Amino acid sequence: MKVITWNVNSLRARLPRTLALLDRHKPDVLCLQETKLTDEAFPEEPFRERGYHVEAHGQKSYNGVAIVSREPLEDVTKGFPGDPAPEQSRVIAGTVGGIRVVNLYVVNGKSVEHPDYALKLAWLDALDAWLCAVVEPESPLLVVGDYNVAPADIDVHDPELWRGQNLCSDAERERFAALFKGGLRDLFRECYPEEQKFTWWDYRNGAFHKNLGLRIDLALGTRPLAERCKWVEVDREERKPSTGEGKPSDHAPLVVHLDWP
């Protein structure tokens, strides 16, 4: 089974690239973040033409998540209990191929001085409480998305430059690490304990070409998935301005390969 997670930074702007990604990878599941579309405005038809089903949870101009899958999703839920910002469309979940897939877009936080940073910490606390309540370590659960947290210094191009900053602060990392106590594992790190790869690069100052990035797009899974994870790759090709139609997202897709029937 192949699962891709990608922050498209506006599906309307990135639709040709998204469809090309489907044609190139032919994933079983594609999880999108920052679609920035209401459910009514979601362009389902081109996905259906390619044999995919769509479940979306969106809002106008901001946030928005969706799961695109070859097989219909079962038990679809939107949002989660205890969400301190329930008006923001950030979480959608469904079951496909016997795997419970949770697709999330974590609050960015903007800066440690901004009010959104306090919301981000509260949101991560609520997410942890919810997942701890529902995660069964022996059941197949995959939690993917844009976490807006670089888990460790190895996930940052310049740890000292980012020390204490939003996306890399101790408080964020502590809350991210709490997810592991509930039985989740970082699938990329399970495969590559010491490899440095990034999934996000600022549009400014040639950051992508200089590889000045962060690893903030992640796939966490319970033990059954961690043990059957074959490899995880970052599709850097999709981040290149020279690839595809129009400007790329500032994120690259994360591709997870599972030895799963």
C-alpha positions as CSV (number, residue, x, y, z in Angstrom):
1,M,0.0,0.0,0.0
2,K,1.3,3.4,-0.9
3,V,0.2,6.5,1.1
4,I,1.2,10.1,0.3
5,T,0.8,13.1,2.5
6,W,1.2,16.6,1.0
7,N,0.5,20.1,2.1
8,V,-0.5,21.6,-1.3
9,N,-0.8,25.2,0.0
10,S,-4.0,25.7,-2.0
11,L,-5.5,22.9,-4.0
12,R,-7.0,25.5,-6.5
13,A,-3.5,26.7,-7.3
14,R,-1.9,23.2,-7.2
15,L,-4.6,21.1,-8.9
16,P,-2.6,20.3,-12.1
17,R,0.3,19.3,-10.0
18,T,-1.8,17.2,-7.7
19,L,-3.4,15.3,-10.6
20,A,0.1,14.8,-12.1
21,L,1.3,13.4,-8.7
22,L,-1.6,10.9,-8.8
23,D,-0.7,9.8,-12.3
24,R,3.0,9.5,-11.5
25,H,2.8,7.6,-8.1
26,K,-0.6,6.0,-8.4
27,P,-1.0,5.9,-4.6
28,D,-3.7,4.0,-2.7
29,V,-4.3,7.0,-0.4
30,L,-3.4,10.7,-0.8
31,C,-3.8,12.9,2.2
32,L,-3.9,16.7,1.4
33,Q,-3.5,19.6,3.8
34,E,-4.2,23.3,3.3
35,T,-6.7,22.8,0.5
36,K,-8.2,26.2,1.3
37,L,-11.5,25.2,-0.2
38,T,-15.0,24.6,1.1
39,D,-16.4,21.1,0.7
40,E,-18.8,22.4,-2.0
41,A,-15.9,23.9,-4.0
42,F,-13.7,20.8,-3.9
43,P,-12.9,19.7,-7.5
44,E,-13.9,16.0,-7.1
45,E,-14.6,15.2,-10.7
46,P,-10.9,14.9,-12.0
47,F,-10.2,12.6,-9.0
48,R,-13.2,10.4,-9.8
49,E,-12.1,10.2,-13.4
50,R,-8.9,8.6,-12.2
51,G,-10.8,6.1,-10.1
52,Y,-10.5,7.8,-6.7
53,H,-13.0,8.6,-4.0
54,V,-12.8,11.9,-2.1
55,E,-13.6,12.9,1.5
56,A,-13.0,16.6,2.4
57,H,-13.2,18.8,5.4
58,G,-12.7,22.4,4.3
59,Q,-13.4,26.0,4.8
60,K,-13.0,29.1,2.7
61,S,-9.5,30.5,2.1
62,Y,-7.8,28.8,5.1
63,N,-6.8,25.3,6.4
64,G,-8.7,22.4,4.9
65,V,-7.8,18.7,4.7
66,A,-8.9,15.8,2.4
67,I,-8.4,12.1,1.9
68,V,-8.3,10.8,-1.6
69,S,-8.5,7.0,-1.9
70,R,-8.9,4.2,-4.4
71,E,-11.3,2.3,-2.1
72,P,-14.2,4.1,-0.4
73,L,-13.4,5.4,3.1
74,E,-15.4,4.0,6.0
75,D,-16.3,5.5,9.3
76,V,-15.3,9.0,8.2
77,T,-15.0,11.6,11.0
78,K,-14.1,15.3,10.8
79,G,-12.5,17.2,13.6
80,F,-11.8,15.6,17.0
81,P,-13.2,15.8,20.5
82,G,-11.7,18.6,22.7
83,D,-10.4,20.6,19.7
84,P,-9.7,24.1,21.1
85,A,-10.4,25.6,17.6
86,P,-13.3,23.5,16.2
87,E,-14.1,26.2,13.6
88,Q,-10.9,25.4,11.8
89,S,-10.9,22.5,9.4
90,R,-7.7,20.6,10.4
91,V,-8.5,16.9,10.9
92,I,-10.2,14.2,8.9
93,A,-10.1,10.5,9.4
94,G,-11.3,7.3,7.8
95,T,-10.7,3.6,7.4
96,V,-9.4,2.1,4.2
97,G,-7.8,-1.3,3.6
98,G,-8.1,-2.1,7.3
99,I,-6.0,0.9,8.3
100,R,-7.4,3.8,10.2
101,V,-5.9,6.9,8.5
102,V,-5.9,10.3,10.3
103,N,-4.9,13.3,8.2
104,L,-4.1,16.5,10.1
105,Y,-2.9,20.0,9.6
106,V,-1.4,21.3,12.9
107,V,-1.8,24.9,13.9
108,N,1.3,26.8,12.6
109,G,1.8,29.1,15.6
110,K,3.4,31.9,13.5
111,S,5.9,32.9,16.2
112,V,6.5,32.1,19.9
113,E,5.3,35.6,20.7
114,H,2.1,35.3,18.7
115,P,-1.3,34.3,20.3
116,D,-1.5,31.5,17.7
117,Y,1.5,29.9,19.4
118,A,-0.4,29.4,22.7
119,L,-3.3,28.0,20.6
120,K,-0.9,25.6,18.9
121,L,0.3,24.2,22.2
122,A,-3.3,23.8,23.4
123,W,-4.2,22.2,20.1
124,L,-1.3,19.7,20.4
125,D,-2.3,18.9,24.0
126,A,-5.8,18.2,22.9
127,L,-4.6,16.1,19.9
128,D,-2.4,14.0,22.3
129,A,-5.3,13.5,24.7
130,W,-7.6,12.4,21.9
131,L,-5.1,10.0,20.3
132,C,-4.1,8.5,23.7
133,A,-7.8,7.8,24.2
134,V,-8.3,6.1,20.8
135,V,-5.0,4.6,19.9
136,E,-4.6,0.8,20.3
137,P,-0.9,0.1,19.8
138,E,-1.7,-3.3,18.2
139,S,-4.2,-1.9,15.7
140,P,-3.1,-0.4,12.4
141,L,-3.3,3.4,12.7
142,L,-1.6,5.9,10.5
143,V,-1.5,9.6,11.5
144,V,-0.1,11.7,8.7
145,G,0.1,15.4,7.8
146,D,1.8,18.7,8.3
147,Y,2.7,18.7,12.0
148,N,4.4,22.1,11.9
149,V,7.0,20.8,14.3
150,A,10.5,19.7,13.4
151,P,10.9,16.8,15.9
152,A,14.7,17.1,16.5
153,D,17.8,19.0,15.5
154,I,18.5,16.5,12.8
155,D,15.3,17.6,11.1
156,V,16.5,21.2,10.8
157,H,19.1,22.6,8.4
158,D,20.6,25.0,11.0
159,P,19.6,24.0,14.6
160,E,21.2,27.0,16.2
161,L,19.5,29.4,13.9
162,W,16.1,27.9,14.7
163,R,16.7,27.2,18.4
164,G,13.7,28.3,20.4
165,Q,11.8,29.5,17.3
166,N,8.3,28.5,16.2
167,L,8.4,25.0,14.6
168,C,11.5,24.0,16.7
169,S,10.8,25.2,20.2
170,D,11.1,22.9,23.2
171,A,7.5,23.2,24.1
172,E,6.3,22.0,20.7
173,R,8.8,19.2,20.6
174,E,7.8,18.0,24.0
175,R,4.2,17.8,22.9
176,F,5.1,16.0,19.7
177,A,7.2,13.5,21.7
178,A,4.2,12.8,23.9
179,L,2.5,11.1,20.9
180,F,5.1,8.3,21.1
181,K,4.0,7.5,24.6
182,G,0.6,6.5,23.2
183,G,2.2,3.9,20.9
184,L,2.9,5.9,17.7
185,R,6.2,5.8,15.9
186,D,7.9,8.1,13.4
187,L,8.0,5.9,10.3
188,F,10.7,7.9,8.5
189,R,12.9,7.7,11.6
190,E,12.2,4.0,11.9
191,C,13.5,3.5,8.4
192,Y,16.4,6.0,8.6
193,P,17.5,6.7,12.1
194,E,20.3,9.1,11.1
195,E,19.4,10.4,7.7
196,Q,18.7,14.1,7.2
197,K,15.9,14.9,4.8
198,F,13.5,17.9,4.7
199,T,9.9,18.3,3.5
200,W,9.5,22.1,3.7
201,W,11.6,25.0,2.3
202,D,10.8,28.7,2.5
203,Y,10.0,30.3,-0.9
204,R,12.5,33.1,-0.1
205,N,16.2,33.4,-0.5
206,G,16.6,30.3,-2.7
207,A,16.0,28.1,0.4
208,F,15.1,25.0,-1.7
209,H,18.1,25.2,-4.0
210,K,20.4,25.6,-0.9
211,N,18.5,22.8,0.9
212,L,17.7,25.1,3.8
213,G,14.7,23.1,5.0
214,L,12.8,21.5,7.8
215,R,11.2,18.0,8.2
216,I,7.7,18.9,9.4
217,D,5.5,16.7,7.2
218,L,5.4,13.3,9.0
219,A,3.8,9.9,9.1
220,L,3.3,8.3,12.5
221,G,2.1,4.7,12.8
222,T,1.4,2.0,15.4
223,R,3.6,-1.1,15.7
224,P,1.8,-3.1,13.0
225,L,2.5,-0.4,10.4
226,A,6.0,0.4,11.7
227,E,7.0,-3.3,11.3
228,R,5.6,-3.4,7.7
229,C,6.9,-0.1,6.5
230,K,9.2,-0.8,3.6
231,W,10.5,2.7,3.0
232,V,9.6,6.4,3.2
233,E,10.7,8.9,0.6
234,V,10.4,12.7,0.0
235,D,9.4,13.5,-3.5
236,R,11.7,16.5,-4.0
237,E,10.9,16.6,-7.7
238,E,7.5,18.0,-6.9
239,R,9.1,20.9,-5.0
240,K,11.1,22.0,-8.0
241,P,9.8,25.1,-9.9
242,S,10.8,23.4,-13.1
243,T,8.6,20.4,-12.5
244,G,4.9,20.5,-13.4
245,E,2.5,23.3,-14.2
246,G,2.6,26.5,-12.1
247,K,4.4,27.4,-8.9
248,P,5.1,24.5,-6.6
249,S,3.9,24.2,-3.0
250,D,6.5,25.1,-0.4
251,H,6.2,21.5,0.8
252,A,7.2,18.3,-0.9
253,P,5.0,15.2,-0.7
254,L,6.0,12.4,1.7
255,V,5.5,8.9,0.3
256,V,5.1,6.0,2.6
257,H,5.4,2.4,1.2
258,L,3.7,-0.3,3.4
259,D,3.9,-4.0,2.9
260,W,0.2,-4.2,3.5
261,P,-2.3,-6.3,1.5
